Amino acid sequence: MKKTCFLFLISLFLYNPLYSQKIVNLNTKAISIDSSFTIKLIKRFQNKRPEQNSKQDVYDRDIYSPKSVNILDAKNKFYVNSLEGYSTVVYDLKTFQKLKVIKHEFNDKNNFLFKDTSYYNYKFTTVKNKINNFKGKPVEGCFSHNGKYFWVSYYRRNYDQNAVDPSAICIIDTDKDSIVRVMPSGVLPKVIKYSKESNKIIITNWGDNTVSLIDVSSSNPNDFKYIANVTIDKRYEVKIKNNSLIDRDKFCGDCLRGTVFSPDGNYAFIGKMMNTSLAVVDVNNGEYLGSITGMMPNIRHILVKDGYIYLAITNLGYIQRGKIDAVIDSLKNNKLNITQWENIYVGKGIRTMEISEDGLYLFAAVNEESKIAIVDLSKLQTICKIDADSFPVGLDITKDKNYLIVTAQGKYGIGGNSVMVYKVDYKNKN
């Protein structure tokens, strides 16, 4: 009976246009409604169709469930976190050649990378010995120290199927593209962000309602140290019966995800995906200050840019924008409810969003539509959509906003395993 139900559900996905596999043709193009720019798919790295291998459509077996992409403009490189491939794949931004595959695999020979394994004092329930022998599933990343270091969070260690044990993060030296340190993390870390203003890294631990702060004021990665592990409301502990497997994307407490620092680095804002609020942490004191309400539910991604805070409301498909000063003032005045949001509908299933360096455009991966949406922030209007391979999730834009790189991870075993490169040409170069 269970097998029949499963097959029925799979058939629904396969024959539902919303959940069918879509493969975008190279040179697919779209024009903004105001004719200010065109955007075209010019290159792809994919692990689906070996027969399509060409200079523009590259068959790349290292692209296996690509989750996120981070562009390092200063060194003309970009980094793709290949989650199920246990690797970070590095590409040249000018030639689009693969430069290196960084494997997140650790054994006794890598013990020198681990310096503070007992910080959390969490118990490992799934492994008794050699807790640092594992393969890490890289999920998100950020740069620090002017791009010198690339930080990567491990969704889980390979042996921890239910994600109940502490996981880890790694630090990559981008000059050598090699791992120089591995640090413990909370349970199921996802978002990792850097603040130059406060010299801190924050890690959002999806699995247990905590966030962690690391002091990175030194230039030496061996000196980086944890300064706080902050519980948001109540630490969540999952209950597992009879060694059964559970869906940790659903059993995650408030499911903390979207995270951003305030412009001065004094506060961190964390979205609760299973709640309708925005948690606030005092970064300097390592203290949870409370949660702000008044926005739509299901906040997945957060950005701060040019005096505004942007919230990606995943299920409803909206982006909300509010004044960052109003959010901070509400904290100081203990008025933790904000209703003055500007709203724009971009499409259901918003995942990652990024804003161009000049603050003119917002780019968003619309997962359930398999499209990329581009918003004119001066008008708060969606002015362009372009097709993407099935279920796009991560993206980043170059500082000159000429290249947009998008990952399609896949969903329900459909689509994905694709990294797309879009070229954006502007009518009037800003």
C-alpha positions in Angstrom: 0.0 0.0 0.0 2.8 2.4 0.9 4.6 1.6 -2.3 1.5 2.3 -4.3 0.9 5.7 -2.6 4.6 6.6 -3.2 4.4 5.7 -6.9 1.1 7.7 -7.2 2.7 10.8 -5.7 5.7 10.5 -8.0 3.4 10.2 -11.0 1.7 13.4 -9.9 5.0 15.2 -9.9 6.1 13.8 -13.2 2.9 14.7 -15.0 2.3 18.0 -13.3 3.8 20.8 -15.4 4.9 22.6 -12.3 7.1 19.7 -11.3 8.2 18.4 -14.6 11.9 18.5 -15.7 12.7 21.5 -17.8 15.9 21.9 -19.7 16.5 25.3 -21.2 18.0 25.7 -24.6 21.3 27.5 -24.8 21.0 31.0 -26.1 17.5 31.4 -24.5 17.0 35.1 -24.2 14.6 37.6 -22.5 14.2 41.4 -22.8 13.1 43.6 -19.9 9.7 45.2 -20.3 11.4 48.7 -20.4 14.0 47.4 -23.0 16.8 48.5 -20.7 18.6 45.2 -20.9 18.6 41.7 -22.5 19.6 38.5 -20.7 20.8 35.3 -22.4 21.9 31.9 -21.3 25.4 31.5 -22.7 26.9 28.5 -20.9 26.0 25.6 -18.7 27.7 23.0 -16.6 25.5 19.9 -16.2 25.5 16.4 -15.0 22.4 15.1 -16.8 23.1 14.8 -20.5 26.6 13.5 -21.5 25.5 13.5 -25.1 25.0 17.2 -25.1 28.6 17.9 -24.1 30.0 20.9 -26.0 32.0 24.1 -25.3 28.8 25.9 -24.3 26.9 22.9 -22.6 29.6 21.2 -20.6 29.0 17.8 -19.1 30.6 18.0 -15.7 30.2 15.0 -13.3 31.4 17.2 -10.4 28.1 19.1 -10.5 26.0 16.9 -8.3 23.1 18.6 -6.5 24.6 22.1 -6.7 23.2 24.2 -3.9 24.9 27.6 -3.9 27.3 29.7 -5.9 29.6 32.5 -4.8 31.4 34.9 -7.1 34.9 36.2 -6.2 35.3 39.1 -8.6 38.7 40.2 -7.3 40.2 36.9 -8.3 38.0 36.2 -11.4 36.6 33.0 -9.9 33.4 31.5 -8.7 32.7 28.6 -6.3 29.9 26.1 -6.6 28.9 24.0 -3.6 28.1 20.6 -5.0 26.1 19.2 -2.0 25.8 15.5 -2.9 29.2 15.5 -4.5 30.8 16.5 -1.2 32.8 19.1 -3.0 33.2 22.7 -3.9 34.0 23.3 -7.6 36.0 26.3 -8.6 35.7 27.9 -12.1 37.5 30.7 -13.9 35.1 33.7 -14.3 36.7 34.8 -17.6 37.3 31.5 -19.4 34.7 29.4 -17.6 37.3 26.6 -17.3 37.2 24.4 -14.2 40.2 25.2 -12.0 39.9 22.8 -9.1 37.6 20.5 -7.2 37.9 20.9 -3.4 36.9 17.6 -1.7 35.3 17.8 1.7 36.5 14.4 2.8 38.4 14.0 6.1 40.3 11.1 7.7 43.2 10.7 10.2 45.6 12.5 7.9 43.5 15.7 8.3 43.5 15.9 12.1 45.6 19.0 11.9 42.6 20.9 10.5 40.5 20.3 13.7 41.5 22.5 16.7 38.4 22.9 18.8 36.2 19.9 18.5 34.7 20.2 21.9 33.4 23.7 21.8 29.7 22.9 21.8 29.9 20.0 24.2 27.2 18.4 22.1 27.0 14.6 22.2 27.6 12.6 19.1 24.9 9.9 19.0 25.6 8.4 15.6 29.3 7.7 15.8 31.4 6.9 18.8 35.0 7.2 17.6 36.8 9.3 15.1 34.1 11.9 14.8 36.2 13.9 12.4 36.4 11.1 9.8 33.6 12.1 7.5 32.5 13.7 4.2 30.8 17.1 4.5 27.9 18.2 2.4 28.6 21.8 1.4 25.5 23.9 1.4 26.2 27.7 1.7 29.2 30.0 1.6 30.6 33.5 2.1 33.9 35.3 1.8 35.8 37.2 4.5 39.0 39.2 4.7 38.5 40.8 1.3 38.1 37.5 -0.3 41.1 35.8 1.2 38.9 33.1 2.9 35.9 31.3 1.7 33.7 29.8 4.5 31.5 26.8 3.7 28.8 25.2 5.9 28.2 21.5 5.9 24.6 20.6 5.8 25.5 17.4 7.7 28.2 14.9 8.1 27.7 11.9 5.9 27.0 9.4 8.7 24.4 11.6 10.4 21.3 10.7 8.3 18.8 12.4 10.7 21.0 15.5 11.3 20.8 15.2 15.1 24.6 15.6 15.7 26.7 18.8 15.5 28.0 19.4 12.0 30.9 21.5 10.8 32.1 24.4 8.7 35.4 24.7 6.8 37.6 27.6 5.8 39.2 27.7 2.3 42.2 29.8 1.4 41.2 31.2 -2.0 44.8 31.8 -3.0 45.5 28.1 -2.9 41.9 26.9 -3.0 42.6 24.4 -0.2 41.0 23.9 3.2 43.0 25.4 6.0 40.7 24.7 8.9 37.6 22.9 9.9 35.5 24.1 12.9 32.5 22.5 14.6 29.1 23.9 14.2 25.6 23.4 15.6 23.1 21.0 14.2 22.4 21.3 10.5 24.1 24.6 9.7 22.9 26.4 6.6 23.4 30.1 6.2 26.9 31.6 7.0 27.6 35.3 6.7 30.5 37.7 7.3 30.5 41.3 8.7 33.5 43.4 8.0 32.2 46.1 10.4 32.1 43.7 13.4 34.8 41.2 12.3 32.4 38.4 12.9 31.0 35.3 11.2 27.5 34.1 12.0 26.3 30.6 11.4 22.6 29.8 11.4 21.9 26.3 12.7 18.7 25.1 11.0 18.4 21.9 13.1 18.2 23.3 16.7 17.2 27.0 16.8 20.6 28.4 17.5 23.1 30.8 15.8 26.8 30.9 16.4 29.2 33.8 16.4 32.9 33.6 15.5 35.5 36.3 16.1 37.6 36.7 12.9 39.5 39.9 13.8 42.8 38.1 13.2 44.2 37.5 9.8 45.3 34.1 10.8 42.6 31.4 10.5 44.1 29.5 13.4 43.2 32.4 15.7 39.5 32.4 14.7 37.4 31.5 17.7 33.8 31.1 18.8 32.5 33.7 21.1 28.8 32.8 21.5 26.2 30.2 20.7 22.9 31.9 21.0 19.6 30.1 21.4 16.5 31.6 19.6 13.6 31.2 22.0 14.2 27.5 22.8 16.8 25.0 21.6 15.0 22.4 19.5 15.8 18.7 19.9 14.3 16.2 17.5 12.9 12.9 18.9 13.7 9.8 16.8 11.9 6.5 17.3 13.1 3.1 16.3 16.0 4.4 14.3 13.6 5.7 11.7 14.5 8.3 9.1 12.8 11.7 9.4 12.5 14.7 7.2 14.8 17.3 8.9 13.7 20.0 6.5 10.4 19.9 8.3 11.4 18.8 11.7 13.6 21.8 12.5 11.8 23.9 15.1 11.5 27.4 13.8 13.7 26.4 10.9 16.1 29.4 11.1 17.5 30.3 7.7 17.8 33.7 6.1 20.5 35.7 8.0 22.0 39.2 7.5 24.0 41.7 9.5 22.8 45.3 10.0 25.0 47.8 8.1 27.0 48.7 11.3 27.5 45.0 12.2 25.9 45.4 15.6 22.8 43.3 14.9 22.0 40.1 13.1 18.5 39.4 11.7 17.4 35.8 11.3 14.3 34.6 9.5 12.1 31.9 11.0 10.8 29.9 8.0 8.2 28.0 10.2 7.1 31.2 11.9 6.1 34.7 11.1 8.9 36.7 12.7 12.4 37.9 12.4 14.8 37.1 15.2 17.3 39.7 16.3 20.7 39.0 17.9 23.0 41.6 19.6 26.2 40.6 17.9 28.6 42.4 20.4 27.0 40.8 23.5 25.9 37.5 21.9 22.4 38.0 23.1 19.0 37.2 21.6 16.9 40.4 21.8 13.5 39.1 20.7 11.6 38.7 17.5 9.9 41.2 15.2 6.5 40.4 13.8 4.3 42.1 11.1 5.7 40.5 8.0 4.4 37.6 5.9 5.2 34.1 7.0 8.0 31.8 5.7 11.1 34.1 5.4 13.8 32.2 3.6 16.4 34.8 2.5 17.2 38.3 3.7 19.3 41.1 2.3 20.2 44.6 3.5 21.1 47.2 0.9 21.0 51.0 0.7 18.9 51.5 3.9 16.4 48.7 3.2 15.9 45.2 4.4 14.5 42.7 1.9 12.7 39.5 2.8 12.0 36.6 0.5 8.7 35.1 1.4 9.1 31.7 -0.2 5.6 30.0 -0.2 3.6 33.1 -1.0 6.1 34.3 -3.6 6.5 37.9 -2.4 9.5 40.1 -1.7 8.9 42.5 1.2 11.0 45.7 1.7 11.2 47.9 4.7 13.4 50.6 6.1 16.3 49.1 8.1 16.2 52.1 10.5 12.6 51.3 11.3 13.5 47.8 12.2 16.3 48.9 14.5 14.2 51.6 16.1 11.5 49.1 16.9 14.1 47.2 18.9 15.3 50.2 20.8 11.7 51.3 21.6 10.5 47.7 22.3 7.8 47.9 19.6 8.4 44.5 18.0 5.7 44.7 15.3 6.3 46.4 12.0 3.5 46.6 9.4 5.0 49.2 7.0 6.3 46.9 4.3 6.4 47.4 0.5 5.3 44.2 -1.2 6.0 42.8 -4.7 4.9 39.4 -6.1 7.7 37.7 -8.1 6.6 34.0 -8.1 6.1 31.1 -5.7 9.1 29.3 -4.3 11.6 32.2 -4.1 15.0 30.9 -3.0 18.2 32.9 -3.2 18.0 36.6 -4.2 20.9 39.1 -4.8 21.0 42.8 -5.4 23.4 44.3 -8.0 26.4 46.3 -6.6 24.8 49.6 -7.8 21.5 48.8 -6.1 19.5 49.0 -9.3 18.3 45.4 -9.7 17.3 42.4 -7.6 17.7 39.0 -9.0 15.7 36.1 -7.6 15.6 32.3 -8.2 11.9 31.4 -8.5 12.1 27.7 -7.7 8.6 26.5 -8.5 8.4 28.3 -11.8 11.9 27.4 -12.9 12.6 31.0 -13.7 14.8 33.9 -12.7 13.0 37.1 -11.9 14.6 40.5 -12.1 13.2 43.4 -10.2 13.7 47.1 -10.8 14.2 48.4 -7.3 13.6 52.1 -8.1 10.0 51.1 -9.2 9.8 47.9 -7.1 8.5 46.2 -10.2 9.4 42.8 -11.9 10.6 43.8 -15.3 11.9 40.5 -16.6 11.7 36.8 -16.2 13.8 34.2 -18.0 13.6 30.4 -18.0 16.0 28.3 -16.0 16.6 24.6 -15.7 14.3 22.9 -13.3 14.1 24.2 -9.7 16.8 26.9 -9.5 18.0 27.6 -5.9 21.2 29.5 -5.7 22.5 32.5 -7.6 25.1 35.3 -7.6 25.8 38.4 -9.8 29.1 39.9 -10.8 29.9 43.3 -9.4 29.7 44.8 -13.0 26.3 43.0 -13.2 27.2 41.5 -16.6 27.1 37.9 -15.5 24.5 36.0 -13.5 25.3 32.5 -12.3 22.5 30.2 -11.2 22.4 26.7 -9.7 19.5 24.2 -10.3 19.6 21.6 -7.5 16.6 19.6 -8.5 13.6 18.5 -6.5 11.7 15.2 -5.9 14.4 13.5 -7.9 13.5 15.7 -11.0 15.7 18.1 -12.8 18.7 19.9 -11.3 22.4 19.1 -11.5 23.0 22.2 -13.5 24.9 25.5 -13.2 23.8 28.2 -15.7 25.7 31.3 -16.8 23.6 34.2 -18.1 25.0 37.3 -19.9 23.3 40.6 -19.2 23.7 43.4 -21.8 22.4 46.9 -20.8 21.2 49.5 -23.3 22.7 52.2 -21.3 25.7 51.1 -19.3 25.5 52.5 -15.7 
